[in-house]
Amino acid sequence: MAPVTEVGEEMYALVERLYPLCRSITGDGVRATLDIVGEYVPLQVHEVPTGTQVLDWTVPQEWNIRDAYIADSTGKRVVDFAASSLHVLGYSVPVSATMPLAELRGHLHTLPEHPSWVPYRTSYYRPEWGFCLAQETLDALPDGEYEVRIDSTLADGHLTYAEHVVPGQVADEVIVSCHVCHPSLANDNLAGIAVAVFLARALAEQSPHYTYRFVFAPGTIGAITWLARNRERVERVKHGLVLACAGDPGRLTYKRSRRGDAEIDRVMAHVLRVSERPHRVKEFTPYGYDERQYCSPGFDLGVGSLSRTPYAGYPEYHTSADDLDLVSPEAMADTLAVCREAFSVLDRNRRYVNLSPYGEPQLGRRGLYDALGGRSDTQQAQMAMLWVLSLSDGEHGLLDVAERSGLPFDTVAAAAGALHGAGLVKA
């Protein structure tokens, strides 16, 4: 991979390209988003028809929008979808009417506590129409008649999602999931898409142990649809991570899986701790992003969630202030680096069996001590070999060894590799 600074700039450029698109849980905005993502990594795109039963849900009608505005009596657009896709209530039914401001107010959404910001609002499953605007814009509107137009369609169509697979040495899978349904919100979740894309590219340059499956899907209904259509594959999903809010300046936050002690939970906690980055590890709650779908009791997958500032935890969340100024190349590069470090540990966290368990084997006779000669951490590497031999009972993984011994995981993994090469342990 390119240096971190360059990767960060590339991720930021991808966020810039995606930012203007109007996305929702269905529609051409999702397809346009996936078309751009597909320029970076090859995608298998799936189209699921309206009316398809997916677990307890049904794929809704497809929503598309071409134009929308509120115009005053002179024809001036005082609220214009062309200026920002946030200006229209997501999934608004079409409307073409003229009405007084008093009547229009019932369809307007603002944030009085942040008068210059535009809120993000949706009405996916209840027929409604509306506009979102800054409170200061609303305050400046005089009484009178306004032309209201939303040129949208709600019709039978499809829900669109995509997958990218990085083949591994085994069929067991790690799933990486991010949502692609939010319109012009840079941190939530364009930064997550960008980190996922560049994580996939980094893994493709390696020969990973696990198969890594990246899912780009609308929030909630998309993950539910994926689960409904992949029930036979779910048993192969051994670990997983949901990426969201990956580019803001806040400290990293990892949310544990529903299990609380899944391997991904232990790996993420370890990597964040030893990295000495400012971070927080929080317990699972059944609210947030799509980890709650993957962790639902019937599936109970070991899937956690990685963010910087978490769900609804920053004032700009779900507003026009979640813009290109909120995210940075440095923050996205840092999130990507943590993901790479965590998956490197996960990929190498094997359980070994000591093939010479009766007494300590003679390491010098096998040249293992000589192999350490000249290393600055010779004593540490020697201790790592002894720890690996001691805990290679088929029940402890290398992460257990690193945690119990206090030694770096990379040192422990290197010791296990040397012992395996000498025929003293087997995976």
N, C-alpha and C positions, 0 to 999 in steps of 0.2 A: 504493500500500500504506500501511497504518497505520504510525506510528512504530515503530522497532525494538523499543522496550520493550513496546509493546502487542502486536506480532506475537509476541514471545517469550512473553508471558503466554498468548496464544491457543494457541501450540504446546504449551505446558506443560499447558494445560487439555485438549487433545486426548490427550496422553499419559496424563493422569489418567483419562480416560474409558476408554481402551483397556487400562489396566494390569490390571484384575481379570479380564479374559477369559482363558479357557484356550484357547490356540492350539496347533496342531500343523501337520504338513505337509498334513493334510487335515482335514475336519470342520466342524462348525457354528461352532466358535470362529473359524475363518478367515472364514466367511461373516458372522458378527456383526461382526468387525473391519472387513470391507469395507463392510458396511452403514453403519457410522459414518463411515468415510472418504468414502463416497458422499454424505454430507450436506455435505461440504466441496467436493468436486469430482465432477462426473459420471463414473461408471465404466461401462465395458463389462466385465461379469463373464463369465468362461468356466468351464464345467464339463467336465472331461475324464474319461471313464469309467475305472474300474478295469480294468486289463488292457491299456490302450492302450500300444503300443510307442512310446517317445519316445527316439530315438537308441539308446544301448545300455542304456537303462533301461526299466522297465515301471511304469506308474502303479499304486501299491499299493492295497490295500483302504483304505476310509475308516474313520477312528477317531473315535469319540465317547465321551464320558464324562459320567456324570450325578452320581456320588457315589463316594467312596472313603474308607476310614478303617481305622485299627487301634484296637481297643477293648480295654481290660483286663477283668479278671474282674468288675468292677462295672458294666461297660457304658460307662464313661467313654472318650471318644475321646482317645487320647493322640497320635495323628497324624490330621489331618482335612483332606481335600481342600478342604472348604468354606472353610478358613482361608487356603489358598494353593494355587494350581494347581501350584506346584512340588513339592508333596508326593508326587505320583504320577509314577513313571517313565513318560515319554512313550511312548504306544502300548502301554501295559500291556494284556495280555489279561485278560478277566474272571476273577475269583477270588472264592470264598466258602468260607472254611474257618476252622477253629480249630486252632491249633498252638502248641507251646511256643516261648518266646523263642529258644532255641538253634537251632531250625529256621528261625524267621523271620529271624534275623540274615543269612542268606544272600541275602535279598531287600531288605536295607536299605542305603542309600547315605548317607554322611555326609562331612564335611570336618573331620577331626581337627585340622588346623592352624588352622581357624576354627570353634571349637566351637559358636558361636551362629548360624552361617549354615546355610542349607539349600541343597544343591547342585541344579543343573538337570541331569538325566540323561534319556536317551532310548534306546529300542531299536526303531527304526523297522522294520528288516528282519530281525529275529530274534525269534520269539515268546517273550515274557518278561513277567514282572510284577515290580513292586517299588515301594518307597516311598523318598522322600528326606526326611531329617529332620536336625535339628541334632544334633551329637554330644552335647551336654549333655542333650538329651532322651533319647537312647538310653542314656546313662550312668545316667540316673535310673530306667530301667525295671527293675522287679524280675523275677526269674525267675517263670515261670508260664505259663498259657495265655492266648492272645490271639485275639480274633476279627479276622479279616482279610477285608475286602470291597472289591472294585473292581467297580463297576457300569459296565462299559464294553462297547462293541461294536466288533468288527472285521468289516466286511462290505463286499461290493461296493458301491461308491458312486462318488464323484468326487473329483478334485483340483480345487481352486478357485483361480483367480487373476484379476486384474483389470488393465485398462489405462485410462489417461486420456490423451487426445491434445490437445495445444495446436497448432492448425494454424499452419503457417508460410507464408512466401512461396514456398518451394520444397518439393518432396517429400522431399528428403534429410532424414534424421532424426538427432536426438540422443536416445539412450535414457537414461533415468534409472531405476535399478532399486533396489528395497529389498525385504527379506524380511519376511514376515508370519506366520512360523511359530512364533516364540518366545512362550512364555506370559508370566508376570508378570516381565519383564525390561525396565526402563525405558530404559536406554541401548542395549541390544542386543535389539530394534532399534526400539522404539517411537519414540525420538527421530529415527531415520532416516525413519520413516514420516511423522512430523510435519513435518520439514524438506522432504521431497518434496512433501507436500500444499501447503504454503505457497509453495514454489518454483513449483509448477504454477499457483497462483492469481496469483502475481506476473507470470509470463510471459503469462498470459491477458490481462493489462491492457495488454500491449504488442502490437506487430505484429512478432513475431520473424521472422528470415530463415529459420531452420530450423524444421522440424516437430519438436516435442518429444513423445516418447512415454514416459509413466511406467508402469512395470511394478511391480505389487504382487503378489508371488508367494512361495510357500514357498521356503526356501533350497535350493539344489542341484537337487532334483527339479523345482521350479517353474521355475527358469531354463532347465533342460534341456528341459522341456515347452514353454516359450515358443519356444525356438530350434527345436525339432523341428517346431512348428506354423507357423513363420514363416520358413522357409528362403528363400522367394521374396522376403521383405521385407528380409532381412539385408543384401543388397547396398546397400540404401538407408541403412543405419545408418553414418553417417560418423564419429560421435563418441559417447561414452557415459561414464556415471559411475554407480558403485555407491555408495549412501549407507548407512553403518552407524556405530553408536556415535557419534552426532552430538551428544550432549548433556552429556557429562561435562566436568569442569573442565580436562582436559589440553590440551596444545597441538594444533593441527591437524596431521594427518598425511595426506599424499597418497601413494598407491601407484601407480606408473606402470603402464601397460598392458604386455602381453607384448612389444609392439614396442619400447617404451622411448622412442621418439621420435615417437609419435603426436601429432597436433595438440593433443589434450586434455592430453597430458603437458606440452607446452611452455606451453600457456595456464595451467594450474594452477600450474606452477612460477613463471611470470612474476607472476601475480596474488598469490601468497603472498609472493614476494620483495618486490615493490614496496609491498605493504600494510604491511610491517614487523611483521606479526604473528609471534609465536613459532610456528615450524612445523618440520616435517621432511618431506622428499621422499625416499621410499625406492624401491628397485628392485622390480620384479615378482618374485613368487614364486608358484608354482602351488598355493598354499594360502591359505585365508582365506575370503572371501565369493564372491559370484557373478561377480566379475570373472574368475575362473579358468574359468568356463563360457563367457562371451562371448569370452575371449581364447584358448580352446582352438585348437590349430593349424588345424583345418579351417575355423573361422570367422575367427579372428585379427582380431577387431574392435578398434578403438582405444578401449578401455574401461578407465578407471582407477578407483580407489576412494578416496573421501574419508571420513575418520574424524577423531575427535579422538584419544583414546588408542586405538590400533589393536587388532585381534583378539587376545584373550587377553593384552593388555598391562596390564591393571589387576586388582588382586586380587579385586575384586567380580564380575569376569566370570563369567557362568553360575552365579550364586549369588543367594540372596535379598537380598543386599546391593546388587545392581543394582536399586535401588528408586527411588521418587520423590525421595528425598533426594540421590541421586547426580547427577541431571540438573538443569539450571537453565534458566530462560527466557533468561538472558544467553548461555549457551553455545550454545543452539540458534539464537538470533538471530544470533550470530557465524558459525556454520556456514552459515546461510541467506544471510547477507550475502556470504560468500566465493563461494558458488554463483552468486549473482546477478552478482557482479563477473566471475567467470570466464565465464559464459555471455554476458555483455555483450561481452566481448572476442571470444569464439568466434564470436558472431553477426556481428561486424563485421570479422572478419579476412579481408578480400578480397585478391585479387591484382589489381593494376591494370596497364594498359599505357599508357605515355607516348605520347600522340598527337603530340607535338612533340619528338621525341628528339634532334634535331640542334641542339646548343647549348641554352643555357638560354632558355626562352620568356620574353617580356616580361610579367612579372606585373603591373606597375603599369598598363600599358595596358589590362589586363582588369579593373582595379579591385580586384585581389586584395589589394594592400597597403592600399588605402583601407579595405577591409573589416575590416582588423585594427586600425584606428585606435582608440586609447583602451583597448585591452586591456592588462592588467597583464603579460601574457606575449607581447607583440607580437613581440619578437625570437625567442622560442622557437617561436611559431606560424610565423614566416617560415622559420626553419630546418626546421621540420617539412615545409613545402611543398617546400623544396629536396630534402630527403631522400626524400620520396615520389616526386618526379619522377625522382630519381636511381635509385631501386630499383624503379620501375614497369616491369619488363621481362617481366611475366607469370610470373616464377618466384619472386618474393619477395612474401609477404603483409605486411599492415600490422604484424603482430607482429614480423616480421623487421626492419621499419623501426624500430619502437620499441626493439627489443633492440640493434640496431646503432648507432642514434643516441643511445641513452640518454634519449630523450624519452618523456614519458608517452603511453601508448597513446591516451588520449582526445584528446590534442593532435594526434597523428598521424592519427587517424580524422577529426577535424574538418578537417584540412588536405586529406586525400583527398577529403572531401565538397566542399570549396570548389573544388578543382581539377577534380573531376568536373563540378560545376555550370558551370564556365567552359569546359568542352569540351577540357580539356588531357589528361585521362586517361579511360580506360574500364575498367570491370570485366570 
